[in-house]
Amino acid sequence: MSSYKGHSIFALILACMFFHSPLLIALTFLGANIPDFDHEFKTENVYRMIILGLIVFISLYMLKLPYYVGLIIVFLGVTFYFSEHRSFTHSLFGVLTLTSAVSLVLIWSLELILAVTPLNNQYMLMAVLLIIISFLFLNRKLLMIFLPVFFLSLFVIPNAEFSYIEVVLSLLLGVFSHVVLDSFTPAGIKIFAPISSKKVYRNFGLVMIFLLVICAFLYHAPFLFNLFENYVKAY
């Protein structure tokens, strides 16, 4: 199974353990495909990312609007350009950096749209932003699957509540799932790069999967407790 397929499937499994919203599941799916942009065969995409960031920055600056979104996109591109494959972007520091950067792009973009337009449907606007950013991080094969399924989910659930914390957590889960899965490869991952070149392997991945399962249970603990309480009251 190719790398992107394995990461995508693993992310979907984890996402369904934590979330029920198609938007959050899609964000996890997207996050799982972000770290590999440090690979040299995606250099052309990285150049496009930097150019896009500069265009967004200049456009917003000329319109006298907050231009931070453009700077963050440029920062992402530069980060990928200078990162060795399976080094910084596949470390704990890289996971936090990538999650923070992409989250800020989405959240600040949404806030900007809400501020300058009469549109107020946050769910659909975030969905549109997610579709746009998916063209940056997903290859053509994944886009051909992702876009129709995501569009369909928007018709099934046209509006749902979400918080910015959930946006960050879903992206964090996706990016981290990529790192966990790569720890099962013979090369391992430099989990503390660039501070340390120490590598972790299969045992790290197994422990992380166990902890993620526990976290998923705790995440749904209040719901499970209420469900059990209602069952007891009914009988």
C-alpha positions as CSV (number, residue, x, y, z in Angstrom):
1,M,0.0,0.0,0.0
2,S,1.4,3.4,-0.9
3,S,2.4,5.8,1.8
4,Y,-0.4,8.4,1.3
5,K,-3.1,5.6,1.2
6,G,-1.8,4.1,4.4
7,H,-1.7,7.5,6.2
8,S,-5.1,8.5,4.9
9,I,-6.8,5.2,6.1
10,F,-5.1,5.3,9.5
11,A,-6.2,8.9,10.0
12,L,-9.8,8.1,9.0
13,I,-9.9,5.3,11.6
14,L,-8.6,7.6,14.3
15,A,-10.8,10.4,13.3
16,C,-13.9,8.2,13.5
17,M,-12.8,7.2,17.0
18,F,-12.9,10.8,18.2
19,F,-15.3,12.8,16.0
20,H,-18.7,12.5,14.3
21,S,-18.6,15.7,12.3
22,P,-17.6,15.3,8.6
23,L,-15.8,18.6,8.8
24,L,-13.5,17.4,11.7
25,I,-13.0,14.0,10.1
26,A,-12.0,15.7,6.9
27,L,-9.6,18.0,8.8
28,T,-7.9,14.9,10.4
29,F,-7.7,13.3,6.9
30,L,-6.1,16.5,5.6
31,G,-3.6,16.7,8.5
32,A,-2.4,13.2,7.9
33,N,-1.1,14.2,4.5
34,I,0.7,17.4,5.5
35,P,4.1,16.2,6.9
36,D,5.3,14.5,3.7
37,F,5.6,17.9,2.0
38,D,9.2,17.8,3.2
39,H,10.0,15.3,0.5
40,E,12.1,16.5,-2.4
41,F,9.6,15.3,-5.0
42,K,7.1,17.8,-3.7
43,T,9.4,20.8,-4.1
44,E,7.3,22.2,-6.9
45,N,4.2,22.2,-4.6
46,V,6.3,24.0,-1.9
47,Y,7.2,26.7,-4.4
48,R,3.5,27.1,-5.3
49,M,2.7,27.4,-1.6
50,I,5.3,30.1,-1.1
51,I,4.1,32.1,-4.1
52,L,0.5,31.7,-3.0
53,G,1.4,33.0,0.4
54,L,3.1,36.0,-1.1
55,I,0.1,36.8,-3.3
56,V,-2.3,36.6,-0.4
57,F,0.0,38.7,1.7
58,I,0.4,41.5,-0.9
59,S,-3.3,41.4,-1.8
60,L,-4.4,41.8,1.9
61,Y,-1.8,44.4,2.5
62,M,-2.9,46.5,-0.4
63,L,-6.5,46.2,0.8
64,K,-5.4,47.2,4.3
65,L,-6.7,44.0,5.7
66,P,-5.0,41.7,8.2
67,Y,-2.2,40.0,6.1
68,Y,-1.0,37.4,8.6
69,V,-2.7,34.6,6.7
70,G,-0.3,35.1,3.8
71,L,2.7,35.2,6.1
72,I,1.7,31.9,7.7
73,I,1.4,30.2,4.3
74,V,4.8,31.5,3.3
75,F,6.2,30.2,6.6
76,L,4.7,26.8,5.9
77,G,6.3,26.7,2.5
78,V,9.7,27.7,3.9
79,T,9.5,25.2,6.7
80,F,9.0,22.4,4.2
81,Y,11.7,23.7,1.9
82,F,14.4,23.6,4.6
83,S,13.3,20.4,6.3
84,E,14.9,17.1,5.5
85,H,12.6,14.2,4.8
86,R,11.3,12.6,8.1
87,S,13.2,15.1,10.2
88,F,11.7,18.2,11.7
89,T,8.2,17.9,10.2
90,H,8.0,14.3,11.5
91,S,9.0,15.3,15.1
92,L,6.9,16.4,18.0
93,F,8.0,20.0,17.5
94,G,7.1,19.7,13.8
95,V,3.7,18.3,14.7
96,L,3.0,21.3,16.9
97,T,4.4,23.7,14.3
98,L,2.4,22.4,11.4
99,T,-0.8,22.0,13.4
100,S,-0.5,25.6,14.7
101,A,0.3,27.1,11.3
102,V,-2.5,25.3,9.3
103,S,-5.0,26.0,12.2
104,L,-4.2,29.7,12.1
105,V,-4.6,29.8,8.3
106,L,-8.1,28.3,8.6
107,I,-9.2,30.2,11.7
108,W,-7.9,33.6,10.6
109,S,-9.2,33.2,7.1
110,L,-12.7,32.4,8.5
111,E,-12.6,35.4,10.9
112,L,-11.5,37.6,8.0
113,I,-14.4,36.4,5.8
114,L,-16.9,36.9,8.6
115,A,-15.5,40.5,9.2
116,V,-15.6,41.7,5.6
117,T,-18.7,39.9,4.1
118,P,-22.3,39.5,5.2
119,L,-21.8,35.7,5.2
120,N,-22.3,34.1,8.7
121,N,-22.6,30.3,8.2
122,Q,-19.3,29.3,9.9
123,Y,-19.7,25.6,9.2
124,M,-20.1,26.0,5.4
125,L,-17.4,28.7,5.2
126,M,-15.0,26.5,7.0
127,A,-15.9,23.7,4.7
128,V,-15.1,25.9,1.7
129,L,-11.8,26.9,3.2
130,L,-11.0,23.2,3.8
131,I,-11.8,22.4,0.2
132,I,-9.5,25.2,-1.0
133,I,-6.6,24.2,1.3
134,S,-7.0,20.5,0.2
135,F,-5.7,21.5,-3.2
136,L,-2.4,22.4,-1.5
137,F,-1.9,19.2,0.5
138,L,-3.7,16.4,-1.3
139,N,-2.5,14.8,-4.5
140,R,-4.9,14.3,-7.5
141,K,-5.8,10.7,-6.6
142,L,-6.8,11.7,-3.1
143,L,-8.7,14.7,-4.3
144,M,-10.8,12.6,-6.7
145,I,-12.0,10.6,-3.6
146,F,-12.0,13.3,-1.0
147,L,-13.9,16.0,-2.8
148,P,-17.0,13.9,-3.9
149,V,-17.3,12.3,-0.4
150,F,-16.9,15.6,1.4
151,F,-19.4,17.4,-0.8
152,L,-21.9,14.5,-0.2
153,S,-21.3,14.8,3.6
154,L,-22.2,18.5,3.4
155,F,-25.6,17.6,1.8
156,V,-26.2,15.0,4.5
157,I,-25.1,17.3,7.3
158,P,-25.5,20.8,5.9
159,N,-24.9,22.6,9.2
160,A,-23.2,21.6,12.4
161,E,-21.5,23.3,15.3
162,F,-17.8,23.2,15.8
163,S,-15.3,25.1,17.9
164,Y,-11.9,26.3,17.1
165,I,-10.5,24.0,19.7
166,E,-11.9,21.1,17.7
167,V,-10.4,22.4,14.5
168,V,-7.0,22.4,16.2
169,L,-7.5,19.0,17.8
170,S,-8.6,17.3,14.6
171,L,-5.6,18.7,12.7
172,L,-3.3,17.7,15.5
173,L,-4.7,14.2,15.4
174,G,-4.1,13.9,11.7
175,V,-0.6,15.3,11.7
176,F,0.4,13.2,14.7
177,S,-1.1,10.0,13.1
178,H,1.3,10.4,10.2
179,V,4.3,10.5,12.6
180,V,3.0,7.5,14.6
181,L,2.6,5.4,11.4
182,D,6.0,6.4,10.1
183,S,7.6,5.1,13.3
184,F,6.8,1.6,12.1
185,T,9.1,2.0,9.1
186,P,12.6,0.5,9.2
187,A,14.1,4.0,9.1
188,G,12.1,5.2,12.1
189,I,11.6,8.9,12.9
190,K,13.7,11.6,14.7
191,I,11.0,12.3,17.3
192,F,12.9,15.3,18.9
193,A,14.4,16.8,15.7
194,P,16.1,19.3,15.3
195,I,17.2,19.2,19.0
196,S,18.2,15.5,18.9
197,S,18.8,12.9,16.2
198,K,17.5,10.1,18.4
199,K,15.2,7.8,16.5
200,V,12.1,5.9,17.7
201,Y,10.6,2.8,16.0
202,R,7.8,0.3,16.3
203,N,7.6,0.3,20.1
204,F,6.9,4.1,20.1
205,G,4.2,3.6,17.5
206,L,2.5,0.8,19.5
207,V,2.5,2.9,22.7
208,M,1.1,5.9,20.9
209,I,-1.7,3.9,19.4
210,F,-2.6,2.5,22.8
211,L,-2.6,6.0,24.3
212,L,-4.7,7.3,21.4
213,V,-7.3,4.6,22.0
214,I,-7.4,5.6,25.7
215,C,-7.7,9.3,24.8
216,A,-10.6,8.4,22.5
217,F,-12.4,6.6,25.3
218,L,-11.8,9.6,27.7
219,Y,-12.9,12.0,25.0
220,H,-16.3,10.3,24.9
221,A,-16.5,9.4,28.6
222,P,-19.2,12.0,29.5
223,F,-21.4,10.8,26.6
224,L,-20.9,7.2,27.6
225,F,-21.6,8.0,31.2
226,N,-24.8,9.8,30.4
227,L,-25.8,6.9,28.1
228,F,-25.2,4.4,30.9
229,E,-27.1,6.6,33.4
230,N,-30.1,6.8,31.1
231,Y,-30.1,3.1,30.6
232,V,-30.1,2.5,34.3
233,K,-32.9,4.9,34.9
234,A,-34.9,3.2,32.1
235,Y,-34.6,-0.2,33.7
